[in-house]
Amino acid sequence: MSSKTLTENDLCPTCKTLKKKTFGIIQCNGCKCKFCLHHIVTHKQEIVQNLNPILANFAKVKQELLDSQDPSDKISNDEQDILFQIDQWEEQMFKKIKETADRARECFNTLKNQSMNDMKHKFQMINEELNSRINNDNLLEPDVYCLKNKVEQLKLEIDQLLLTSKTNNIRINIKQSDQIDWTTMVRVYKNVQLCFDQLKMTQIKSISYTKKVSGMASSENVLLYSEGNEKLCLVDRTGTQKQTAIEWKYGSIKDICWSSILNQFIIITTKQVFTVEITTMTINIISQLKPLDNHEFGTCDCSENKLLLAYREDGSPLDQYRINDWQLEKRWPLFTLNDYVKCIRFMNDKQVALVIVKYGRSHDGYTLNVQNLFQIRDRLTMNIIRTHEDFKVINLICLSHNRYLTLQRDSLLIIDENGDIKRNVTYGKQIKYAVVVGKDCLVIKTDNDHTLEFYELSS
């Protein structure tokens, strides 16, 4: 009977590190190594020791979970706002239901009294005719016959009215209200929370156009873009057309943003501001908004009732308008004669992000240096919170409170609020522009400006 020849690989790995030649006799089912009698015990002890910090971390996570479920925790301002909106919706629905019920009661009373009022009116007419003929002493036989017929006819109508009044001849139809699906009238749901530092992209659709695509912006559900600066198109997150494209005849589009207050898109050209109503695809010119000193508009963004407008002119100010009445609220002289805002985006309710183009001369006095600055400013005061220099990007998309998507040639960059790159996704094509529809749909315009590619984002 042959026996296996023991080799160097059959030595106990622990003994081997100690430069001892002891063969392993017991195999670990995990790492598949064979240990000697002594070191199989220490190996098991090492496994237990490696498990201890995991157990400690798990206990910490458990405590954090229990703490987060503590009923004594205060509701955050955002959560309180959601509850307030639910209460407000409830109050508005009660008001509308009461108004509808009041109108129905008024209609009922009108129908109920209408016939009796008609009888009273006829009675009054006959009464006036009788009195007139008696007082004027011009009553003839035909008049008596006619009045007799009128009185008998009135009596028949009154008898019929009294008969029908004993039975209900008024009906109510509430079938339409029974068809209302109250479960869909108001919905509470969680926002999609993506880990942008581990972003994955799955292509949904690619659409090619005969003319150049320019100007893009999105809401939670739809994308608006211009094709050839000749028409406006509206599609959903899968690229499916939502409305018939409409003619655009107002020139080159500089920027587009979505207003949740108006439920409309805001479009700027060099000299004018427009709104686009998405259900009817109606374009309205906002005549109150005019550029300062014949400057040219360059970029815009809005949040709640505020619209920020920046000019593509060196040293020009930053304007803030109220959306509900389009009145100028503030004009900030923030920039020098060598600066202008290339892109502006609201970050949250406290901060705004800007990409600023800065010009300067080199030491020889002849070479012109162009530099992009990434700035975070206070939303109320416009004071600089932080600046990141040499920011070489195309545009800026806010993904969350502290993550941004920027474009750099053929790459998508995820950056934090300091301008530090957290993720670099090589796209393989020259990227010209991109927007995010909702929270998890990315639409990219490629280098030829004739193609839109739709991607689902996940992490």
KOLSE-746918 format. One record per residue (C-alpha): residue in three letters; x, y, z. Coordinates in pm, whole numbers, plus 32768, in hexadecimal, padded with zeros to 4 digits. Last residue first. Layout:
N
ALAXYZ;...
//
This chain:
459
SER7627947C7D6D;SER752894C27C5F;LEU74F495BA7B46;GLU741995717A17;TYR74AE960078D9;PHE741E96BE77AF;GLU74F897227685;LEU74A7985875B9;THR754998787462;HIS75709999736B;ASP76699A73742A;ASN778599B6737A;ASP7843999774C1;THR773698EC758C;LYS760B9975764A;ILE75DB98A77786;VAL749698607841;LEU74B897CD79A0;CYS738D97307A50;ASP739B96EA7BC6;LYS7337981B7C91;GLY722E98C57BBE;VAL72B498F77A5F;VAL742999417A78;VAL74C39A21796E;ALA75F09A057888;TYR76BA9AD57792;LYS77CC9ABD768B;ILE7868996B76D3;GLN797898E575EA;LYS7954976F75E4;GLY79F2965576AC;TYR792F969D77EA;THR7A46967F78EC;VAL79A996987A46;ASN7A7C97537B46;ARG7A0397447CAE;LYS7A4598127DE7;ILE7AF3993A7D3C;ASP7B329A567E31;GLY7A7B9B9C7DE5;ASN7A4F9BE77F57;GLU78D89BA47F48;ASP79189A467EC3;ILE795D99D97D5F;ILE78D498C47C80;LEU798198E27B2F;LEU78F6986079E7;SER7A06983678E2;ASP7A349866776B;ARG7A8E99DC7771;GLN7A519A3D78DC;LEU78E99A3E7950;THR78729A877AB1;LEU778799D17B9C;TYR776A9A627CF7;ARG775899D07E56;ASN77229A7F7FA4;HIS75AF9ACB7FC6;SER755699DC7EAE;LEU758599B17D36;CYS75C29B1C7CD7;ILE762A9B307B69;LEU774A9C107AF9;ASN77C29C507997;ILE78F79C3478BE;VAL7A0C9BF979BA;LYS7B729C6979F6;PHE7B709CF37B5A;ASP7CC39D9C7B7B;GLU7C669E307CCD;HIS7B7D9DB07DDE;THR7AD69EC07EAC;ARG7A259EA57FFA;ILE79139F5280C1;ILE790BA08F7FED;ASN7805A18B8062;MET76CEA18E7F88;THR760AA21980B2;LEU74D2A13E80AE;ARG7549A0147FE0;ASP76A1A005807E;ARG779C9FBB7F6D;ILE78509E837EF4;GLN79489ED07DE0;PHE79EB9E077CCA;LEU7ADF9EE27C09;ASN7B379EB57A99;GLN7C779F577A1B;VAL7CD2A00678D8;ASN7E32A09278AF;LEU7E76A190779D;THR7FE1A1A0772F;TYR806AA2FD76EE;GLY80CCA393783D;ASP8204A2BB785D;HIS8197A26079BE;SER8052A1C6793D;ARG7F18A294790E;GLY7DCDA23879B3;TYR7C6EA1C27967;LYS7B84A1147A5B;VAL7A5EA03679F6;ILE797F9FE97B1F;VAL78CE9E9F7B69;LEU77D19EE67C7A;ALA772D9E1D7D90;VAL76179E9F7E74;GLN75E89E627FE7;LYS74E39E7180FB;ASP73A09DD68077;ASN74619CD57FAC;MET755C9CCC7E8F;PHE74CC9DD27DA3;ARG758A9DD77C5A;ILE764B9EE17B99;CYS771D9EAE7A60;LYS780F9F88799B;VAL780AA0B27A84;TYR78EEA1D27A18;ASP7A3DA2547A8F;ASN7B4DA3437A0D;LEU7A98A4887A5F;THR7A6AA40A7BC2;PHE7941A3477C48;LEU7848A35C7D64;PRO7772A48D7D1B;TRP7636A3E77DAC;ARG74E2A45C7D2D;LYS73C3A4017E11;GLU724AA3DE7E0A;LEU71F2A4287C9E;GLN707CA3EB7C71;TRP6FFEA2CA7B9E;ASP6EB0A2BE7C5E;ASN6EA8A1537CDB;ILE700BA10B7C67;ARG70BAA2047D48;TYR71FCA26E7C9A;GLN736FA25C7CF5;ASP7475A3017C19;LEU75EEA2BB7C16;PRO76BFA3E37BA8;SER7797A4167A70;GLY7911A42A7A92;ASP7952A37D7946;GLU7811A33A7883;ARG7760A1ED7858;TYR7656A261794B;ALA75CAA1A77A77;LEU745CA1747AD4;LEU73EDA0D57C1C;LEU727AA0897C41;LYS71E1A0687D9C;ASN70839FEF7DFD;GLU70E49E827E41;SER72379E527D9F;CYS729E9EDF7C50;ASP73C99ED17B68;CYS74589FAF7A58;THR757A9FD97968;GLY75FBA0CE7862;PHE751AA1FD7836;GLU75AFA3087754;HIS75E8A46E77C7;ASN750FA58A773C;ASP7552A65E7870;LEU74ACA5597952;PRO73E4A44D78A0;LYS7266A45F78A4;LEU7175A3937974;GLN701AA4317984;SER6FC3A3B37824;ILE6FB9A248788E;ILE6F68A1B17739;ASN6E7CA0877746;ILE6EA09F417685;THR6D849E427694;MET6DD79CCE768A;THR6C739C827703;THR6CC99B9C7825;ILE6E359C137839;GLU6E019D8A7866;VAL6F3F9E2D77DE;THR6FBA9F72787B;PHE708DA07877CC;VAL71A7A16D781A;GLN7241A2577718;LYS7388A2FC76AB;THR7490A1EE7675;THR7392A0D57687;ILE7302A05077CC;ILE720C9F347801;ILE713F9EED793B;PHE708A9D9E7946;GLN6F349D8579E9;ASN6E919CFA7B23;LEU6E899E667B8F;ILE6F079E1F7CEF;SER6FCC9CEC7C7F;SER70939DC67B8F;TRP71779D047AA3;CYS72AB9DA17A04;ILE731C9DF078A1;ASP74579E9F7822;LYS74E39F6376FC;ILE73DD9F1875F1;SER742F9FAA7499;GLY7315A06673F1;TYR71A9A0AB743F;LYS70F79FDC7337;TRP70B39E9273E7;GLU6FA39DC07344;ILE6EF99CB57414;ALA6F3C9B417439;THR6E049A72747B;GLN6DFD9A0575E6;LYS6E8598E276B2;GLN6F83984D75BF;THR702797137649;GLY7196974276A6;THR7180964C77C8;ARG7184976078D1;ASP706698157823;VAL707998F176EF;LEU70289A5D769C;CYS70A79B02755D;LEU70D09C73750D;LYS71029CE273A4;GLU71ED9DB172CE;ASN73239DDF73A5;GLY739E9CAE72E4;GLU72DF9BC773C9;SER729E9C67751A;TYR727C9B9A7656;LEU71819B4F776A;LEU71A69A13783C;VAL708F99827911;ASN704A98D97A5F;GLU70EA998D7B85;SER712D9AC07AAF;SER72379ADC79A4;ALA73089BD178DE;MET73AF9BDA7789;GLY741C9CED7697;SER74A39C817547;VAL74759B487474;LYS75059B6F7316;LYS74279B0071F9;THR73E499AE715C;TYR73B0990E72AF;SER742C97CA7348;ILE738E97237476;SER743B9628755A;LYS737A9563765F;ILE738A94BE77B3;GLN750194A477F4;THR75619420794C;MET764C94FC7A1A;LYS76EB94A77B6B;LEU774E95A37C78;GLN7828953B7D9B;ASP7883969C7E14;PHE772097037DBD;CYS768A96247EC9;LEU7523964D7E59;GLN73FE96AA7F35;VAL72B7969B7E75;ASN71C397797F2E;LYS70CE96C6800F;TYR6F5A96D27FCE;VAL6E1F977D804A;ARG6CFC97837F5B;VAL6BC898627F4A;MET6A9E98347E64;THR6B0996D27E08;THR6A59961D7F24;TRP692A96FD7EF5;ASP68D496547DAC;ILE67A597217D47;GLN669A96427CA7;ASP65A496727DC5;SER65AE97E97D7C;GLN652E97A67C1D;LYS641596C97CA0;ILE639097E17D7E;ASN6255982D7CB5;ILE613698CE7D75;ARG5FC498C27D17;ILE5E9E99AD7D43;ASN5D3F99277D02;ASN5D0298C27E6C;THR5B9598657E96;LYS5AA199387F60;SER5B0B9A687E95;THR5A8D99B67D5D;LEU592599C77DD5;LEU593A9B2E7E4D;LEU59D19B947CFF;GLN58C39ADA7C3E;ASP57B49B867D0C;ILE58609CD67CCF;GLU58729C917B57;LEU57049C2E7B4C;LYS56A09D637C12;LEU57679E427B24;GLN56B69DA679FB;GLU55649DE07AA1;VAL55BE9F4B7AE9;LYS56389F847984;ASN55059EDE78ED;LYS54199FB679BD;LEU54DEA0ED7960;CYS54ADA09D77F0;TYR5337A05F7818;VAL5309A19F78E0;ASP53CEA26077DC;PRO52F9A1D076C5;GLU51BDA249777A;LEU523AA3AF77AD;LEU52DAA46378D6;ASN5324A5D37895;ASP52C9A65E79EB;ASN5428A6ED7A1F;ASN5439A66F7B86;ILE53B9A5187B2D;ARG549DA4F57A00;SER55D6A5637ABC;ASN558AA4957BF0;LEU5562A35B7B21;GLU56A1A39B7A59;GLU576DA3DD7B95;ASN56F0A29A7C31;ILE573FA1D67AF7;MET58A9A2597AF6;GLN58D1A21D7C6C;PHE5858A0B77C4B;LYS594CA07B7B2F;HIS5A6EA1007C05;LYS5A04A0337D31;MET59F79EFC7C59;ASP5B569F407BD1;ASN5BD79F727D34;MET5B409E257D95;SER5BEE9D7B7C70;GLN5D469E127CC3;ASN5D3F9DD67E38;LYS5DC89C727E3D;LEU5EB09CA97D14;THR5F4E9DDC7DB7;ASN5F669D307F0A;PHE60179C057E6C;CYS61089CE37DA8;GLU61659D9C7EE6;ARG619D9C507F98;ALA627C9BD67E79;ARG63439D1C7E80;ASP63779CF37FF7;ALA63ED9B8B7FC3;THR64EE9BFD7EBF;GLU656E9D107FA5;LYS65849C1780C5;ILE664A9B207FED;LYS67389C357F7A;LYS67759CA880E0;PHE67AA9B468161;MET68A39B098044;GLN695F9C4B8098;GLU69749BEC8208;GLU69F79A9081B5;TRP6AFA9B2380C5;GLN6B6E9C1381D6;ASP6B899AF882D1;ILE6C559A2B81D8;GLN6D319B5B818B;PHE6D699B928300;LEU6DCE9A26832A;ILE6ECD9A518211;ASP6F4F9B9482AF;GLN6F7C9AE583FC;GLU705099DE834E;ASP712B9AED82B5;ASN71469BA18405;SER71AF9A6084B2;ILE70C499A5859B;LYS7152999086FA;ASP71CB9846877F;SER710497D388B2;PRO707A96B187EC;ASP71DA961987E0;GLN71ED955D8698;SER733696048633;ASP73C795A58784;LEU736E9439874B;LEU7419943F85F7;GLU754B94EB8688;GLN755593E2879A;LYS754792CB8699;VAL765B936E85CE;LYS7735937C8706;ALA76E9920F8753;PHE774B91B885EE;ASN789292748619;ALA78DD91AF8755;LEU7882906986AA;ILE796890BF8588;PRO7A7A9121867C;ASN7A558FC88724;LEU7A4F8EF885E5;ASN7BC28F1F85A3;GLN7C058EA68707;VAL7B2A8D7586CB;ILE7BEC8D22858F;GLU7D348D558648;GLN7CC28C638759;LYS7C718B618650;HIS7DD18B8585C5;THR7E628B6A8726;VAL7DB48A198750;ILE7E1E899C85F7;HIS7F7B8A0F8660;HIS7FB1890C876D;LEU7F2D87DB86B7;CYS7FE788338576;PHE7F3188F38469;LYS7EB1889B830E;CYS7E3589BB8234;LYS7CDD89B3818A;CYS7C9F8B2581E5;GLY7B418AE2826A;ASN7B2B896C82A6;CYS7C6F8978836F;GLN7D2E8831833B;ILE7DC4876A845B;ILE7F0E86AE842B;GLY800687BE83D2;PHE8172875883BF;THR826F87F484A6;LYS83A88884840B;LYS83EC89B684DC;LYS845A8B038449;LEU835F8BC6851E;THR82A98C2683DE;LYS82A68AB38385;CYS821D8A5A84D9;THR80F48B3A8491;PRO80C28AAC8334;CYS80CB894183B8;LEU819A888C82B0;ASP80E787D1819B;ASN815B88C3808E;GLU82C8886A80D1;THR827B87048068;LEU81F085C680FE;THR81F58494801C;LYS80A183EE8016;SER8098827E8074;SER8093814D7F91;MET800080008000;
//
